[in-house]
Amino acid sequence: MAGQVGSVVAVLAVLVALVAAVVATVRLRARRGIATAMQRATYDVLHTAALAAEPLRAGLTTASAGKAVRHLRTLVGAVGMAITDGQRSLGYDGRGAHHEEQLTAAARRATSMQRSVVLNGSDLPCDRVDCVVRGAVIAPLAGPDGSADAALVAVADDQPAPGLVQATLEAARWAGSQLALAELESSRERLARAEVRALRAQISPHFIYNALTAIASFVRTDPERARELILEFAEFTRYSFRAHGEFTTLAEELRSIDRYLMIERARFGDRLQVRLQIAPEVLPVGLPFLCLQPLVENAVRHGLSRKPGVGMVSIEARDAGAECHITVEDDGVGMDPAVFALRGNDGDEDGQHVGLVNVDERLRSVFGDHNGLVVETAPGAGTKVSMRVPKFHPQVRA
């Protein structure tokens, strides 16, 4: 009898252990299921936000609003959504589109007051029996300066709940930050174009005068040489003053430099020697327009023109894996590095080295602070200017 009781107890213990194991397994799977669901929900939110960010980063237009509004509606969970610019609706998605004029007028008032507004059903009267609109939340889209000229409008099929209000406000704040980034990018591009124009204005006067003077010296003594120099000068100026493209290729920049050096050799004769060492693999590399030519001009103008006797300008472009390493070096007079740093920050009263400062700022704005110019110089030891350019960069389209 005692043996049978012991057997029953042992069986019960095994069953309890099995039940406990099953319960633990179920709980573990439930936790894993919850974690998986949370991860999936996080992914869905981030993915939808990325889809909405892409058109917004192009600025607020009818096309970008039309693409972004449907993803913003998914994020907020509204039955309908609109984006307005304070005057008109730029895009609408979902149900309740027949209220678009009423919502636009309400958004206009909200942006003028610079605050969010919650509308009830009585604020949106409608005669349609199938209308689902029972309210809306209007949240201004603040610009970079904090003012709002646009608004996000979320339509509700019931009295707007606190959850919808908060979701709309946060979505508007996020969308506003994307539009601010778009404006920042646009400002950066305008600044880059202005810097190129300033660099052209700085380079052109003294070079044009010297080039024409050199060409004039050959008109009588060597007309064929004068004709060749005029054609090279024309091609050089056509490239330097072209109206399109913020970026170019290393090959194009080197072609322009070759024309520049041909004209300068007409001035200096055998005093100017040039050494090129270019890896063919890096010729298609994209880089900011007119970022290499000013380095060569600086070497000739401020390095060799003040040196008695023969001077050498060396241009090297090496393949360095994911980067292209470019150096422009001269064996001219050089200068005190401390003086260069002091003058470089101010651009120099006579324009000296302003081209280097301009190029350095443009390289850093495109490729990052770690890709600026590196200048090595000393009195009587010449000057060496180096740069590192990524072979591929998402912002660079030559």
Secondary structure as GFF3:
##gff-version 3
##sequence-region A 1 398
A	DSSP	alpha_helix	2	56	.	.	.	ID=ss1
A	DSSP	alpha_helix	62	76	.	.	.	ID=ss2
A	DSSP	beta_strand	80	84	.	.	.	ID=ss3
A	DSSP	beta_strand	89	94	.	.	.	ID=ss4
A	DSSP	three_ten_helix	97	99	.	.	.	ID=ss5
A	DSSP	alpha_helix	100	113	.	.	.	ID=ss6
A	DSSP	beta_strand	117	120	.	.	.	ID=ss7
A	DSSP	three_ten_helix	121	123	.	.	.	ID=ss8
A	DSSP	beta_strand	135	142	.	.	.	ID=ss9
A	DSSP	beta_strand	148	156	.	.	.	ID=ss10
A	DSSP	alpha_helix	162	216	.	.	.	ID=ss11
A	DSSP	alpha_helix	223	240	.	.	.	ID=ss12
A	DSSP	beta_strand	247	249	.	.	.	ID=ss13
A	DSSP	alpha_helix	250	268	.	.	.	ID=ss14
A	DSSP	three_ten_helix	269	271	.	.	.	ID=ss15
A	DSSP	beta_strand	272	278	.	.	.	ID=ss16
A	DSSP	three_ten_helix	280	282	.	.	.	ID=ss17
A	DSSP	beta_strand	286	288	.	.	.	ID=ss18
A	DSSP	alpha_helix	293	298	.	.	.	ID=ss19
A	DSSP	pi_helix	299	304	.	.	.	ID=ss20
A	DSSP	beta_strand	311	320	.	.	.	ID=ss21
A	DSSP	beta_strand	323	330	.	.	.	ID=ss22
A	DSSP	alpha_helix	337	346	.	.	.	ID=ss23
A	DSSP	alpha_helix	354	367	.	.	.	ID=ss24
A	DSSP	three_ten_helix	369	371	.	.	.	ID=ss25
A	DSSP	beta_strand	374	377	.	.	.	ID=ss26
A	DSSP	beta_strand	383	390	.	.	.	ID=ss27
###
